[in-house]
Amino acid sequence: MRSSYEDVAQKFQTAQTGGTLPDIVVFSDVWWFRYYMQDSIIPLTNALKAANVDTSDYRDGLFADYQYKGSQWAVPWARSTPLFYYNKSHWAAAGLPDRVPATWDEFAQWAPKLKDANSSAQHVYEHPALADYAGWTLQNILWGYGGGWSAKGSFDVTCDSEASVKALQYVKDSVYQGKWAGVASSAGTDDLAAGACSATLGSTGSLVGVQKAAAGKFEVGVGNLPGGPSVTTPVCPTGGAGVGIPKKVPAANQLAAAKFIGFLTNPKNTVAFSQQTGYMPVRKSADTSELLAKNPLIETAIKQLDVTRTQDYARVFLPGADQEMAKSVAQIVTQNADVASTMKSLRSTLEGIYNGQVKSKTS
């Protein structure tokens, strides 16, 4: 049975109150900081050193995602970025160049051509399912417009800034004014594979599955995320999960866990994991030649790691913020709500979370 990140988090929470703690826990990007605030996980530097794990070999950006106040709290494992997925047959029918749009404005210019040339598709583009991806993928558009859920490297909430409102107005207009975009009910990549849309954003972890589902129907294209009118790079967030160690397990178990983490994420295993899933190889020394020979599209995902940006604190460090962002975006793109007032309300909610749950533990 496959568990979601939320299932794993709930089991870990339950174990801390009376169950049997595991020696290693999978931490999603929006959960690990809660464990830091609860003082329920250990800083890993000493444990990894004792286990002879070469931490300098981890990809710098992915490794840095788990650092706070000078300590390392997890190690990257099932890591991903969003990719721009597109149907090459639909692109060809519209007479478009075989590449992703450089900017979202360029894509808005392409959209009518795609719509006219591929009438069987329900939408030209599908915004990813809001419950799982709104807070994550929309950072790309927010950053491209010079905005964000919060200021870079800060808890200063900026979702209602002029730049952020303009970015989300673009998203709303793609649905209601241009009428070329929709919202995926579950997985936009599944709809792409079925021919229901011409393009979407999805995790690199979906790559292998999308290719298998589309096999025999059309060739899948992928590329780096488009930029915006203010910022063209880096506008791609990282995502996915890392692994860490609970504080309340015995010291001997912590050392064994650190050794296993080193094994789980070693150069050979990270390549094998990537080959099966599409997640990123997390080691610099990983030999990806065989991987790329079997699936050249993975190279695009790997290269995009060089132009990623650490996620906004408001999304990954504020408990429950991801769900609040999804609710607010849903009001905008499914209920035609006013962008500025909706974002003002979201800012109030996010600042309430920070002041009530985070401020005292980070100041």
Disulfide bonds with the S-S distance in Angstrom:
none
